Amino acid sequence: MQRARGMSREKHEVREADALDYGGRQQDHPEEEHGCVRPARSKALARGDMSFAREPGDLLMALAGVESSEQLREAERRNPERRGQEESDRPIVPENAPNEAEAEEGREGRGLANGKALQNGTHRTLSRMIGGQTVLQRLGEQARSQKGKGAEKFTNLFTHLRVDLMREVFYRLKKKAAPGADGRTWAEYEQGLDERLTDLQGRLHRGAYRPLPALRRYIPKADGKKRPLGIPAIEDKVVQGTVVAILTPVYEADFLDCSYGFRPRRGAHDALEAVDGMMYRGKVDWVLDADIAAYFDSIDHEWLLKFLGHRIGDERLLRLVARWLKAGVLEDGTVQPTEEGTPQGGLISPLLANVYLHYVLDLWFAHEAKSLSGTAHLVRYADDFIVGFQRRGEAEAFLERLKERFARFGLKLHADKTRLIRFGKFARRNSPLDGRERPETFDFLGFTHISGENREGGFRLVRRTSRQRRRNKRQALKQGMEDRREWKLADQWAWLSSALRGHFAYYGLPTNYPALASFRRQVRRDWHRSLMRRSQRAHLTRRKLDALDLHLPLPRPHIRRPNPRLPLGSP
């Protein structure tokens, strides 16, 4: 560690760009009032030999294709090989994070989820101890102790790229993840792991390591378009994950409370609770619903390295990050250079994206909010963020300054998806002033937010699963039913139940029960239709389907308890 004596060239450039126009110092958390709010066909059905003279339990066994209730219960627990590796919905990374914040899906090969997983626990288990602390715990303590004291840089981080930490990172990677450009899987790399990691450490420290281009793949987005992913090679995943583990304690001391995406012990529900606090405790009458166009593909490499250099004084580590940024992508057998952006799918991309917006947006907003006469609040999840304002004029002026700010750093607001709307406690009363029968709504993290009323006629924040997200999920389940028509009924039920429980776990928030109950009814009807199409001669009557619902019921929605930190009278 060393304290910067005078101003380095990188720091000077950062300050000149107004990325840190607050004396080059890390800012304390702003006041809540003016800143971030904390807060195959089944044989049983195809034979046509099911008799409904049987007892209900026997009927269940016939439908499920098992001989005992113990086998039925086991069907929900087991994971047949042909089932693949489908995972239920998990509130990890929204499908539209970075752009639409799909906090429900954990997709295969999506490095964003991997990045968060590494941040969540790696530092707690590092075996190498110094003075009773792990190396990463010590880094975090040092970073926190410097908060608000000036520009100190970490100059010896590269030495922590050791075999022991890389081994821990390797065993936290998804074993079934798609291979990168080298075609090597997790299982293949595990063979002779210690020798491989020892060789990797040697190449890193003598400067012989060169990352491979990321393999380009595409996944569907909520709007029907496709999102490009860049899948790193397994060796590059290990190194990236190790760097994430090293840098996370440093930047966790710097990041502001308004940032929630891809951070340890923070998630989409925490961001939604911050919105609750903004709406109920803050003086919010206007909401800026912002969307950054192609954020991950627009990050300026030069600015990103300057931002990193403000805290990281280890040139070897900065060169390593630069190599990843310039490694390119492999698509259709051709390597395409990457002059800007950081590929979605890389384990280090979420951290780099957070660092970029920390300087471009978070710190700048905290500075700007202090000059407002009314209140302002920011809640950001990755590149998806909303800003609440007390006064319309200040909100409009802020939006114009935000466009100029983003343009300076290569970013652009999506013209069709960025809106300033009247929202909050007085929206229902004042909406006629805008020529509207009812207040406008906005979508954030998969929920449509509505200015509603409680029983006393006061304001109530109502959330419903967004129509697009609901439609996409239902379509995905229908396709899953079609793909699993040859499965035993008990296996179908177990898979479908798991998917629904995951969906309810994320979307089961207060005020959203009607949408979830309706979704369950639709899925149940889709499942019945799927079974009837496959039954052929063993025609499924209404009685049989009622018996199925009785003995193989789909899970019902479960609503999470409201945040106890919110005031009484909240949702």
N, C-alpha and C positions, 0 to 999 in steps of 0.2 A: 504493500500500500504506500502511496505517496501523495502528499498534498501538492496540488498544482501551484507552483510559484509563478505568478504571472499568468497570462492568458495564452493557452496553446492556440495554434492556428485553427485547429478544428473547432475549438470552443468559440473562438472569435467569429468563425463563419456561421456557426449555429446562431449566435446572438445577433449577428448582422441580419440573418434571415428572419429574425423575430420569432424563432422557435422557442427561445428562452429569453424573452424580453423582460425578465424580472431579475436582472442582475446576475444571470447565469446560475442561479441557485435553485435547488429543488424547493418547490413551494410546499408549505404546510397545507393540510387539508382545509379547504375553504369553509367558511361558515355555512351551516345547513341552509340558511336563508338565501345565500347567494352562491350556490354551487352544487356540489354533488350530494345527493341524498343517500345516507348509509342504510342503511337499514339492514290310378288303375282301378278297376272296379272291385269292390269288396265281394268276396265269395258269398258272404252271409247275405248280402242284399241281392246278388245276381241270381242265386238259386231259386228264389221265390218260395221258400219252404218255411217262412216264419209264421207261426200260429199265435194268434192273440188270445188263445185260451190259456197261455202261460201266465204265471205270476209276473208282476212288474219287474222283479229282479231278473227272471229268466228272459223277459223281453229285452232288457237292457243288454244282457250278455249276447243275445242273438244279434242285436243291432251293432254292438261293438266288435263282434267277432272274437270274444274272449270267453273263457269258461268259468271264471270266478271273479268275485268283486276285488280280490287282491290283485289279479292281473289288470283290472281296470284302473285301480289306483296307481299301479306301477306304470301304466301307459302315460300318465301325465308327467311322471318323473323321468322316464327314460328319454334318451335322445337317439332314435334309430339312425343308422348310417345314411339311409336314403333321405332322411329329413334334411340333410345338409347342415349348414351352420347359421340358419336364420336366427336372428336375435329379436327379442321383443323390443318395443319402443323404450328408449331410455332417455331421460332428460339430461343429455350430455351436451350434444351439439345440435343446435337446431339445423334442420336440413337447409334452411336458407341462411344459416350463418356461413358464409359471411354476408350475404345480401338479404335473405328473407328470414334468417334466424330460425331455422327449423329445429327447434330444441327437442324434438321427439325422437328422431331417427339416429341410430348409430350405424352408419353404413360401412360395409366392408371396404377396406382400402382407404378410408378417409382419415388422413393423417391428422386432422384437426382433433378428432376424438383421441387419437393416440397421444398427441401432444399434451392434452389435458390430463390424461391418465398418468403420464410421466411426471407432470408437475405435482400431482396429488400426493405422491408418497415416496418418491425415490430418495429424497434427502433424509428421510427418517431412518433408513436402513443401511446407509453406507457404513461398511465395516471398519474403515480406517478412521481411527479416533485420534484427536489431538486435544489433550487437556480435558478429557471427559466429554467432549463434543464431537460430533461428526464434522467432517470438513465443510459440508454444505450448511449445517447449522451455524457454524462459526462465520461463514460468509454472510449469512442472513443477519446475524447479530452485528457484524461490522457495518453492514449497509444501513441498518436501522439506527445505529449510533451516530451516523453521519447526517441523518435527516435534518435539513435546514441549516447545515453548518458550512456549506460551500461545496465547491466542485472537487471532490476526491475521486480518484480513479483506481480501479482494480487493475494492477499491472502484472499479476502472476497467475492468471486463471488457467492458462494453457497447461500448466503442470498437473492440473487435476484430471486431465484426460488419461486416466489410468485404467489398467485391466479390471481392477475390482469394481469400479463404477460402471464401466462399459458392460461387464457381465450382468450386473443388476439391471441395467437398462435393457439388455437383450432379452432377459426373461420376463420383462414387462411388455414386450411387443406382442401383437396379435399373432398367434401361431398359424392361423388360417388366412392371414392377409395375402393379397395378391402379390406375386413377385415383381420386382422392378425390371430394369433394362437388362440385368445380368441373368434373369430367369431363375435365380437361386431362391429357394424357399427357406423358411425359418428352420424346418427340420434338417435340411441339408447343411445349413450353416452351423447348426449345433454340433454336428459331427466334427470332433477335433476342435471344439470351441476355444479352449485355452490357448492352443497353438495359433489359431486364427487371430484372437484378440491380442496376443503378444506381438505377432507380426504387424497388426494394425497399429498398435501403440508405437512400435518402432518407426513405421512409415510416417505417422503423424509428427513425431518429435524430430525427425530428420528432414521434414518437408517434402517427403515423397508421396504423400497421400493425394490422390486426385479423385474427386467425386464423379460418378457417372451421370449422364443426363437422366432426368426423370422421365418415366414412361407415361405417355399421355393416355388417359382414359376419360370417358365422359359418363356422367350420371344425370338422370332427369331432375329438373327443378320444378318447383311448385307451379310456375307459370307455363309449363309445357316445354320450355327451352332445356338445353343441356348445360351442365356445369363441367368445365374442364378440370380434371385432377391430374396431378403430377406425382406418380408413385416412385419414390426413391428405391434404389437397390438396397438389399438388406444391410450391407456394410455401411452405407450412407445413413440408413435409419439409426443404426447403433451410435454413430458419431453425432448425428444431429440430436438424438435423444439425450446423449451425455452432455452436450453443450447446453441444451434446455435445462437439464438438472442443475448445471453450474450457474447459469444466468438467472434462473427463476428467483432464488433467494435475494439476489441483488436488486432485481427490478420490482419484486413484491414490496420492498421498502419504499420504492418511489411511486408506484402506481397510485392513483387517487381512488377514493371510495366509489366514484361514479362508474367505474369500469368493472364489468362482471364476467365477460366472456373469456374462456380459456385461462382461468386463474384458479389456484388451489382453494378448495373449500368454498368456492363460489359457483353459482350456476344460474340457469334461466329463472328459476323460481325466486331466487334472491333479487334478481333484477325486477321481477314483477312486484315483489313486495316493496321495493324502492319506489315503484310507480304508485303503489297504494299510499305510501308515506307522502309522496309529492302531492297527490290529489286530495288527501284528507287533512294533512297538517300544513301543507303549503298553500300560498295564495295564488293558485293557478287558474287562469281564465282562458288561456290560449296555449295550444300545443303545436310545436313544430315536429311533424313526422317526417324524418329525413331518411334518404336512401342514397348511398354512395355508389355511383355507377362503376361496376367492374373493379371494386376496390383492390383485391389481391393482385390483379393484373396491372394496376396503375401505380404501385408503389415505386417511387424514384429511388434507384439504388444509391446514388450519390448522397442524397439527403439521409437515407436510412443509415448509411455507414457513418455519417457525421453525427447523427443522433446517438448511435451506439458508442461512438468515440467520446461522447460527453461523460460517460460512466466507465467505459472499458478502455484501459490504457495498454492492454496487451495486444501488440500489433499482430502477433501470430494468430490470435483468436479472430481478430478482425479480418485478416486475410483469408481465414478458413470460411467465414461467413460470406465473404465476397466471392469465393470460388463456388459456393452453392448457388448464389444468385446468378452467376454467369455460366452455370453448367449446361444450360439449355434443356430442351425436352425432346424425347424421341417419339415421333409419330409417323406411322406407316413406313418405318425403316429409315427415316430421314431425321437427322438431328437439326433442330431449329434453335437458333440462338435466342437468349433471353436478355434483352437490353433494359427491361423494366419489369417490375412485379416480382412476386414470390409465389411459387406454385402451390395451390391448394392440394393437400395430400402430404406435403413435407412436414415432418415433426417439428421443425423449427419455425415454420411459417406462422402459426398462431402467435407465438411470442414476438416475432418480428413485427407482425401486424399490430399488436398491442403497443409495442414501443413506438411505432410510427405515429399512431393516433394519440398516444400519450403526449407527444410533443406538439403535434399539429392541431389537435382538438382540445384535449382535456386541460392541459395547463393554460392554453390560450383562453378557453371558456372561463376558467376560474378567475383569470385576470380581467376579462371583459365584464363578468357579472358584477364585479365590485363597483363598476362605474354606473350601474343601472339604478334608477330610483325605485323601481319595483323589484320583486323577487324573480329569480330564475333558477331552474333546476335542470341538471343533465343526468340522464340514465343511459349508459352505453353498454351494449352487448356485442363485442367484436366490432363490426362496422355498422351495425344496426343501432340507431340511437334516436331518442326523442328528447325534446327540450320543452319544459313548461315555463310559461311567462305569466306575469300578472297583468302587464299592459301590452296592448296590441302594437302601438307605435314602436316600442322597444323590441318586440318580437320581429317586426318587419325590418327594422334597421339591422338587427342582428343577422337575419337571413342574408341580407345583401353583403354584410362584412364577411359572413361565413363563406359565401361563394368566392369572394376575393381571396380569402385565406386559403381555401382549398386549391384554387387555381395556381397559387404561388408554389404549391408542393405537388403539382401534377394530379390532383384529385378533382372530381367533378360530381356535383349532386345530380341525381337522376331527375330530369325535369318533370316526368309524368308521375313519379312516385314520391316527390317531396311536396308536402302541403302544410300550410298554416291554417289551423281550424280553431273555431271557438269550442272549448271543452272545459268541463269542470262544474263547480258548484252552481254557477249562474247560466250555464249554457242552455238549459231548457227554457228559462225565462226570456233569454235574450235572442234565441234562435230566430224568432220572427223578424228581428231587426236585419237579419241577413237574408230574409226572404225564404226561410226554410221552415217547414212544419215541425221538424224535429232536429236536434243537434247532429252534426256530422260525427262519424266514427273513425277510428284509426286501428290499424293492425300492428301488433308488436309481439314478437316471439310466438307466433302461431295463434294468438287470440285477437278477436275483434273487441275493442274497448268501446263501451257505450256509456253515455251520460244518462244514468237512470235515476229513479226515485225510490226512497225507502217508504215504509208505511206511514211515516209522519210527513211525507212530502218533501223531505230533504234530499240532498244529493247522495247517490249511491253509484259507485263504480261497478258496472256490470261487464263481465267477460263471457264471451262465447267462443267456442272453437271456430276459427275462421272458415268460411265456406270452402275456399280453395283447399285448405289443409284437410278438411273433412272429406271432401270429394276425392282427393288424391289417396287418402288412406283407405277409403272404402274400395276404390278401384284396385289398389294393391292387394287387399284381402280377397277380393273376387278373383283376381288372377292367381293368388295363392291357392284358393280352393280348387280352381281348375287344374293347377299343376299337381295337386295332391289327390285327385279323384281316385287313384288306385290304392291309396292308403286305407288301412283299417279305420273304421269309424272312430275308435277310441283315440287313435293317433291324430286324426283330423281335429277332433275336439280338443285334445291337449295342445296342439299347435295354435288353434284359433283362440283358445282361452288365454294362452300365454301372450299372444299379440294384443288381445283386448285389455288384459291387465296392465301391460306396458303403456298402452294408449291412455287408459284411465289414470295411471300413476302420474302422468305428466299433465293431462288436461283436467284432472279432478280438482278444480279450484272452486271456491264458493261462487255461486250464481251460474255455474256452468252445468249443473245437473240436468236440466231439460235437454240440452244439446247432446249430452252423453247418453241419456236414456233413449233419445231418438236414434242415435247412432247404433246403439246396441240392437234395437228393434230392426233396423235396416240390415245389419250384419246377420242377425238371426234369420231373417227372411231370405237373404242371399244364400245362406248355408242350406236352408231347406230346399230352395230351388236347385241348388247344385246337387243335392242328394237325390232329388226326384229325377233329374236328368240322367243320372247314372244307374238308377234302379232297374230300368227296363221292365221285365216281366214282374219282378217283385215290386209292384206299384206301392209307393208310400202314401197311405191314406192320411187324413187329418188326425185320426186316432193314433196312428203310429208316430207322427211327428209330435203330437202332444206328449206321448210317452217318452219320446226322445228328450223333449224339453224338461220333463220331470226328473229323469235319471241322469241326463248329461246336460245340466243347465250351463249356459254361458255366464261368465262372471258379470256381476252388476257393478255399476259405477261406484267408486268410493271417493268421497270428497275430503280433501285435506282440511285440517283445522286451520282457521284463520291465524295469522301471525299474532301471538300474544303481545307483541310490542306495539301493535296498532291501537289507537284509542278506541274506547267503547263507542259503539254506534257505527263502526266500520263494517265492511261486508261480513 
